[in-house]
């Protein structure tokens, strides 16, 4: 790894240039993505408009909310309104919601809307979405099943590390309704993830099967990583940020310490330019980078740093590394010199084993890049 921490406090001019670039890109995409949303990954660096049915549909409206925090532009507000209608419709008609990613979907739409506008309808939408997510909870195994129907033997009892980012919707629902059931289930899942998805060397399994009859552990498997025993970079990124968020919402210090341990492993596998390969088994060579994992980790490190005491040397270290990642993404990974692309961040990977979205823009990478910039720009309370 690169030992020299080169994080430079971004000056206002640098930050404004970056924000202005992302803002203009988003403005130029508003007409294409008014009713539709961008595909999860670009094709030849172009996102294709698609209906709001996939797990990734909320990253676009999340970016619009972030943009709104930067500049209150009526054109953005008009598209947000349309997008929020689509999320309401999706919930009412139960479209593509048999997935734990209900958390991603309704944190960046309904929770963001409620945090920024205090609109009761947004709060109700978020709580209804949390109820939907609760349908995936196995009381015996203490986990949220990631994918598939609950009685599908191939999918049953499978938790995945990405789910850490779905738990904040549940914390929000308990906070708003006063009903502890969502919070209790989220904490049990986070504890099971800490116990079984996190390995003793500070790496993570992408997925882990639990026995839903006995509640006992079965085995870990990868889905998007290089191998079952490697550490998929984006999985580690979801874990770092997700455990930090479970700390934010529960105050349980073991989640913050877990996030730090996973972050230390992630940092130890970074190549010289601070942007990880798609699986942390690689630290050099021709394999693709995953800029989307890098942008998630930048946000995760900034969130962790906020909660560490000033006397803890990890605080400055994580802030500096987050800045180094963001600087590197800004200098070498954005589409500033690729104006034909409608994405923001180049060189992401969706699913290498399926040859899907390899070395393309990925919409969550764009979202987290903008979230990272906004975190540098203002005091920002997470939508998560
Ligand atoms: N949560 C799915 C992914 O990161 O690809």
Boltz pocket constraint, residues with backbone or C-beta under 6 A from the ligand:
constraints:
  - pocket:
      binder: B
      contacts: [[A, 162], [A, 224], [A, 234], [A, 350]]
      max_distance: 6.0
